[in-house]
């Protein structure tokens, strides 16, 4: 269940926003409240919110100071600012922190709901972008950027890897298939792709494994086999070395509810 945190030092506004959003959400969202920026910051240190709706002027810590503080958090919420005045300086600073909407009191309930729906849509888009970034191996991506043109032997080598990714692969076997000297092919491949043959194969296998982890319900063992690893244990070791987490942990990071295909 996604969480919306409402922060306002004025009880009437705070409760009015809470009641309006509870009526709109129909129990689909958790609605939390805080009476000050300081209280909200402490809450956010121990809890995660998807959306922050905060007043801009509050004692001790204003809304924009709160937004600035949480912007460095691992998963900062998207934000809607509410204010008693349409102040340009506040609005300008709000834009710098990626605030989705700036609403002026007295709040129109329909405009509040529209802003919340827009903000939650933006939050989901950011999550999807984050999941996609986790799927991509940047070093592999670099080998195909800038319209690189590979020599025919290297292109054939890459094609051979793709066609045999789920099988045992060695640079010597690939060179033999291409009728080339293994040492020369090794130097040529590294020179043009920036990766050794072995590193390329490893990264391509883990990239494919990441796609399967994020898009299917296959078991870790089935994925290991599909990408050319004979044992789960070795696959997990290689995956952890490259990604800094186990395949199971990675799957939890990139798979949103309802997105996996069984």
N, C-alpha and C positions, 0 to 999 in steps of 0.2 A: 504494500500500500504506500503510495506516494504521500509525502508530508509537506504541508504548507505552514510556514511559521509567520505569524502576525506580530509585529512589534510596534507598540505605540504607548506613550506614557499617559494618554488621555483615555480613561476607562470607557467613556461613551463611544469614541471612535473605534477603540480596540474591540469592544463587544459587538458593535454594529457590523464591523467587517467580518468578525467570526461568525455571527449568526447568518449573514448574507451568504458566506461561502459554505457553511454547513448545509443551508437550505439548497444551494445550487448543487453541491457535490452528492447529496443523498447518501452519505456514508462511504463514498468511493475513495475519499481522501482523508487522511488524518490532519486535523486542524489543531495546531499548537499555538500558544500565545506567550508573549513576554512583555513585561511592563517597561523595559528600558533596553538600550543598546548593550549595556554591560551584562544584563541578565541574558539577553539573546546570544551574545558572544560566548558566554559560559555554556549555555545550552548547546550551541553548535559545536563546541569542542567535544561534546560527548554524544551528540546525536547528529543525524544527517537530515537536511531538509532539501527538497527539490525546488521549492519556491520560497523566497523571502519577500514578504510585503511589509515595508517599514516606513514609519514616519521619518521625515528628514530632520526635524528639529526636536531633540530630546536632551534632557540634562545629562551631564557626564560624557555621553557618547552619542553623537548624532547618527542618523541613518547612513549617510555616506561614509562616515568613519567606520561604521560597522561593515559596510560593503567592502571597503578597502582592506579591513582586517581579514575577512573571510575569503577574499580573492586568492589568497595564498594557500588555502586549504586544498587537500587532494581532490575533493569533489564539491566545489563551491556551488551554492544554489543560484538559479537565475533570480533576478530581483525586479520588484515593482516599488517605486518610490511614491509616497503620498505626502502632500505638503499643503499648508494653509495658504500659500501664496505661489503664483507662477514665477518664481525667481530664476532669472536667466543663469546666474552663476552656479546655482545648485543643479539646474538642468544640464548645463555644459559639463559639469564634473560627473554627473550621473552617466552621461553618454560615454565618458572616458572609461568607466568601469563596466560598460556593457549592460547598463540597466535597460530592461525591456520597455518599461513604460513609466511615465511621470504623471501622476494623477493629482488634481487639485481639489481640496476640500471646498464645500461639502461634496462628498462622493456620490456620484450617480451609480446606483446598484448595477444597472445594465452595463455601464462602461467598466465598472470594476470586474464584473464577470467576464466581459470580453477581453480585458487586459490579462486576467488570470488564464483564460483559455489560450491566448496567444503566447504567454510566458511558458506554460506547460508544453505547448507545441515546440517552442524554441528549445526547451530543456531536453525533449526527446530527440530533436535533431542533433544537438550537441552530443548526446549519448551515442547516437548512431555513428557520428563522426569519430568519437573516441574509440568505439568498437572497431571501426574500419582501420584506424591507425594501428590498433593492436594486431590486426590481421596482416599488415604489410611488413615485409622484411625490407628495410630501407637500403641495405647493401645490395640486395637483389634488384631493387627498383633502380638503383644507380646504374646498373649494368645495361639497362634498357632505355635510359634517358639520354637527352641531347642528341637524338637521332643517330646513335652509334651505328656504324656499319661494320659488321664483322666479315672477316675473310670466309670464303666457302668452307674450309675445314672446321672453323670455330662454329659457324652456323650449323653444320652437320653434326658437330659434337653436341651442341645444345639440343638439337632435335633428337639425337640418340638418347640423351639423358631423359628428356620428356617421355619418350616412348617406352623407356625401361625403368622408370622411377621406382616401381614396386618390386624390382628384381635386384639381385646383387650387381653392383656396378663398380668397375675399376677403370682407371685411366688407361691402363695397358690394353684392356679389352676394347675400349672405345677407339683407341688409336689403331688397333688391328682392323676393326670394322671400317675405318676410314683409309686403311692401307698407308698409314703414316708411321714414322719413327716415333716411339712413345716419348722420348725426351724432347724432341722438337715440338710435338703436339702439346706437351705440358707447358713449355715456355710460351708458345703461341697463345694458348688459352688464357694463361695468367696475364700476359701482356695486354690482351684485348679486352678481357672482362674485368680485370682488376681482382679476380678471385682465382685461387688454385682450383683445379678440377675437383679435388676432394671437398674443398670448402663450398664450392658451388653446389655440388650434389647434396651435401648435408643441409645447406640452407634451403635448397629447393624442396627437399623432403620435409623439412620442418614447416616450411611455408604451406605445403599441401596438407600436412597434418593439422595446422592451425585452421585451414579452411574447413576441414572435416569436423574438427572439434566445435567450431562455431556454427556449422550449418547442418549437422546430422546428429543422430542419436547413437552412432556407432560406438562400441566400447573402445577403451584405450588399446586393448589387444588387437582388435580388428583394424584400428587405424594404424597401429605400428606395422602390422603385416602389409597393409595397402601401400605404405610408403617405403617399404623395403627393409624393415628391421625384423630380424629373426626372433628377437626376444623383447618382451615388454620392458624389462629392466634396463636394457641398453638404450632403448628408445626414450624412456623417461629421463635417463642420465643426460643424453644428448640434448633433449628438449629443455631440460632445466638449465644446462650450461648456456644455451643461446637466449632463452627467454627469462631466466631468473625465477622461474616458477614451474611447478609440475604441470603436465597436460590437464589434470583434473582442475587445478586452480585456474589455469588459463580459460578453461571452458566456462567456469563460473563468472569470470571477468567479462567475457564477450557475448555470452548467451543471455538475451533478455527473455522474460517469460513469454512463452508462446511462439518463440522464433525458431526453435529447433524442429527439424523434421525427423520423426521417428522411423 
